[in-house]
Amino acid sequence: MRMTRIYRTIILALGFALMGVAPATAEVQAIETGSYNNSYISVPVSKSTVLRTDTSFATMVVSRPKIADVSPMTDHTFYLQGKSIGATNVLLYDKNRRLVDIVEVRVGHDIASLQRDLELVLPGEKIKAHAAAFGVYLSGTATSAPVATRAAELAERYAPKAVTNGISISGKQQVLLEVRFIEASRTAIKEMGLGSLIQKVGNFSFSTSASLVGGLAANTNGVVNTSIGGTNVDLFLNALEEKGVIRTLAQPNLIALSGDTASFLAGGEFPFPVANRNDNISIEFRQFGISLAFTPTVLGNGVINLKVIPEVSQLDQRNSIRIKGVEIPSLTVRRANTTVELRDGQSFAIAGMYQSAYTNMTRQTPWLGDIPVLGALFRSSRFQRNETELVILITPHLVLPVDDINELKTPLADSAEPGEADLFLNGKISKQTPAAKLTKKQARKHSKKRYKKHAAKRPYPRVMASNEEFTQ
């Protein structure tokens, strides 16, 4: 037994010499032995190390040879190689076969190599890798969610299905989405002659021949300002809404964390009979109305990756079906599914979703219009075609919650209930609070101050062209 150990030591020394690598070049770790200190050592799988003890030993035994392989080199050093993930121990005996110490060995993943790869692939990120529970634990902070995802994917290559991601995301990670659903009457635009007028002013153009938002690609940089002839688009849309050219279907504001999905529905549900296997009828409910689902992902440098699924649906009784005496309406649906990248405060528009309705109206003089042949003289028919287009304007913002609830105001925050004199004598149904009363000079000064503050922090929203790519 002793001669076998000597031969093994000689063979290992010769192997190192033939490879041109001296045994001393291997990593040598000193461990404190004696009096059953239960020394602890960690080694990566498929890698090796050399351990030096402070007491001599003559024999060594490995409890689980499939986990680690050991070979004695001298009476104070031995060679240790990790073979598979797990834990084992090495028992050291002296020449009298008395137990000198127990060395606890833990074979895990190569954390040092993983840390070097993280620093190489993700420079500047404060991400650390640790060995935990025979797996990999990632900690630290990342600048964006995709960076944390890439770090986890890299760790998965070292430890498949054994990665715990504890990376936190720095910066703003809540996205506020301002959405405006607009239904425009293309027939009214043609009748009022607004098509050629709108196309000639500003970069934001309405088109009567192709799309309500047909001129978005007029700018070479891929985005256009939401202004028409120096006028904000909101003011222009409000003017068209007052004339009955367009109407706002919904204007929701939704907030979602980066990577999560927020949804909105303004409509209802209608019963829908469904047949079971036993020929029984059960009732399910289908949604209709105005819905929106979006999933934001905050990237680096304030860029937001946005997946948006808007939908507008309504009941259509003309295409309904009847099952066992029950009339089931159909749905007229206009839906979009798109993914864009844009910065905080920029906007984009989705348009081109048309809907045509044909109406046949008949007017006649009572009784006289029903007379055969001669009734045509007292009856008139009119065929009318109504075309509408759905336009969706979407603007994301990076937001943080407020610390003081007083910073949030409702639409009626600056008004109060009137007194009896104001109500009966002056006919006022509301009055301004003292904090809301400003002189014209103060109002102009306050408005100019707010505009400068707004322009310094965030420019007016911009609309992204549908055929242009976003460049970071």
KAFENRA-V894744 format. One record per residue. N is the residue number from 1. SS is DSSP state (a for helix, b for strand, c for the rest). NEAR is the number of other ideal C-beta (glycine too) atoms within 10 Angstrom. Layout:
# KAFENRA-V894744
N/SS/NEAR  N/SS/NEAR
This chain:
# KAFENRA-V894744
1/c/7  2/a/9  3/a/7  4/a/8  5/a/16  6/a/11  7/a/10  8/a/14  9/a/18  10/a/10  11/a/10  12/a/15  13/a/14  14/a/10  15/a/11  16/a/15  17/a/11  18/a/8  19/c/8  20/c/7  21/c/11  22/c/10  23/a/16  24/a/8  25/a/10  26/c/15  27/c/10  28/b/12  29/b/15  30/b/12  31/b/15  32/c/11  33/c/22  34/c/12  35/c/9  36/c/10  37/c/14  38/c/11  39/b/22  40/b/11  41/b/17  42/b/15  43/b/21  44/b/19  45/b/18  46/c/11  47/c/14  48/b/16  49/b/17  50/b/17  51/b/23  52/b/14  53/b/22  54/c/13  55/c/14  56/c/13  57/c/22  58/c/17  59/b/15  60/b/17  61/b/13  62/b/17  63/c/13  64/c/14  65/c/11  66/c/10  67/c/19  68/b/25  69/b/13  70/b/19  71/b/16  72/b/19  73/c/19  74/c/13  75/c/15  76/c/15  77/b/18  78/b/21  79/b/18  80/b/21  81/b/15  82/b/24  83/c/16  84/c/12  85/c/16  86/b/16  87/b/15  88/b/20  89/b/19  90/b/21  91/b/15  92/b/25  93/b/15  94/c/14  95/c/11  96/c/7  97/c/8  98/c/9  99/b/12  100/b/22  101/b/21  102/b/17  103/b/24  104/b/13  105/b/24  106/b/18  107/b/24  108/b/22  109/c/22  110/c/20  111/a/20  112/a/12  113/a/13  114/a/23  115/a/14  116/a/12  117/a/17  118/a/20  119/a/12  120/a/9  121/a/13  122/c/17  123/c/7  124/c/7  125/c/20  126/b/13  127/b/22  128/b/14  129/b/26  130/b/14  131/b/18  132/b/15  133/c/9  134/c/14  135/b/18  136/b/24  137/b/18  138/b/22  139/b/15  140/b/16  141/b/14  142/b/24  143/c/18  144/c/22  145/a/20  146/a/17  147/a/21  148/a/23  149/a/15  150/a/17  151/a/24  152/a/17  153/a/11  154/a/20  155/a/25  156/a/14  157/a/10  158/a/20  159/c/22  160/c/10  161/c/6  162/c/17  163/b/21  164/b/15  165/b/15  166/c/13  167/c/20  168/b/11  169/b/18  170/c/14  171/c/14  172/c/14  173/c/20  174/b/16  175/b/24  176/b/16  177/b/21  178/b/16  179/b/20  180/b/19  181/b/23  182/b/22  183/b/17  184/b/22  185/b/19  186/a/22  187/a/17  188/a/17  189/a/22  190/a/12  191/a/10  192/a/14  193/c/9  194/a/16  195/a/17  196/a/8  197/a/13  198/a/21  199/a/15  200/c/10  201/c/15  202/c/19  203/c/18  204/c/23  205/c/20  206/c/26  207/c/19  208/c/17  209/c/8  210/c/10  211/c/20  212/c/26  213/c/24  214/c/18  215/c/18  216/a/23  217/a/15  218/a/12  219/c/17  220/c/8  221/c/9  222/c/17  223/b/21  224/b/22  225/b/18  226/c/23  227/b/18  228/b/20  229/c/11  230/c/8  231/b/14  232/b/14  233/a/20  234/a/14  235/a/11  236/a/20  237/a/20  238/a/12  239/a/12  240/a/21  241/a/14  242/a/9  243/c/10  244/c/10  245/c/19  246/b/24  247/b/13  248/b/12  249/b/16  250/b/19  251/c/12  252/c/16  253/b/11  254/b/18  255/b/14  256/b/19  257/b/14  258/c/21  259/c/16  260/c/14  261/b/13  262/b/17  263/b/12  264/b/17  265/b/16  266/b/14  267/b/16  268/b/11  269/b/12  270/b/14  271/b/11  272/b/13  273/b/12  274/b/10  275/b/11  276/c/8  277/c/5  278/c/5  279/c/6  280/c/8  281/b/11  282/b/9  283/b/8  284/b/10  285/b/9  286/b/14  287/b/13  288/b/20  289/b/17  290/b/20  291/b/20  292/b/22  293/b/17  294/b/21  295/b/18  296/b/27  297/b/20  298/b/24  299/c/18  300/a/13  301/a/8  302/a/15  303/b/17  304/b/21  305/b/20  306/b/19  307/b/14  308/b/21  309/b/16  310/b/23  311/b/21  312/b/24  313/b/17  314/b/14  315/b/17  316/b/13  317/b/8  318/b/9  319/b/10  320/b/11  321/b/9  322/b/8  323/b/10  324/c/7  325/c/5  326/b/11  327/b/9  328/b/13  329/b/17  330/b/12  331/b/13  332/b/15  333/b/12  334/b/18  335/b/12  336/c/15  337/c/11  338/b/14  339/b/11  340/b/18  341/b/16  342/b/23  343/b/19  344/c/19  345/c/18  346/c/24  347/b/21  348/b/24  349/b/23  350/b/19  351/b/22  352/b/17  353/b/19  354/b/13  355/b/15  356/b/10  357/b/12  358/b/8  359/b/9  360/b/8  361/b/9  362/b/9  363/b/10  364/b/16  365/c/13  366/c/7  367/c/9  368/a/12  369/a/16  370/a/11  371/c/14  372/c/6  373/c/6  374/a/10  375/a/14  376/a/12  377/a/12  378/a/15  379/b/15  380/b/12  381/b/10  382/b/9  383/b/8  384/b/10  385/b/9  386/b/13  387/b/15  388/b/19  389/b/22  390/b/23  391/b/21  392/b/25  393/b/22  394/b/25  395/b/20  396/b/28  397/b/18  398/b/19  399/b/13  400/c/9  401/c/6  402/c/9  403/c/7  404/c/6  405/a/6  406/a/8  407/a/7  408/c/8  409/c/8  410/c/7  411/c/6  412/c/10  413/c/12  414/c/15  415/b/14  416/b/13  417/c/10  418/c/15  419/c/12  420/a/7  421/a/9  422/a/14  423/a/14  424/a/10  425/c/9  426/c/10  427/c/8  428/c/13  429/c/9  430/c/12  431/b/16  432/b/12  433/c/11  434/a/7  435/a/8  436/a/11  437/c/11  438/c/13  439/c/8  440/a/7  441/a/8  442/a/10  443/a/11  444/a/11  445/a/12  446/a/11  447/a/11  448/a/10  449/a/10  450/a/10  451/a/10  452/a/10  453/a/10  454/a/11  455/a/10  456/a/8  457/a/9  458/c/14  459/c/12  460/c/15  461/c/23  462/b/22  463/b/23  464/b/23  465/c/21  466/c/18  467/c/8  468/c/15  469/c/9  470/c/16  471/c/7  472/c/9
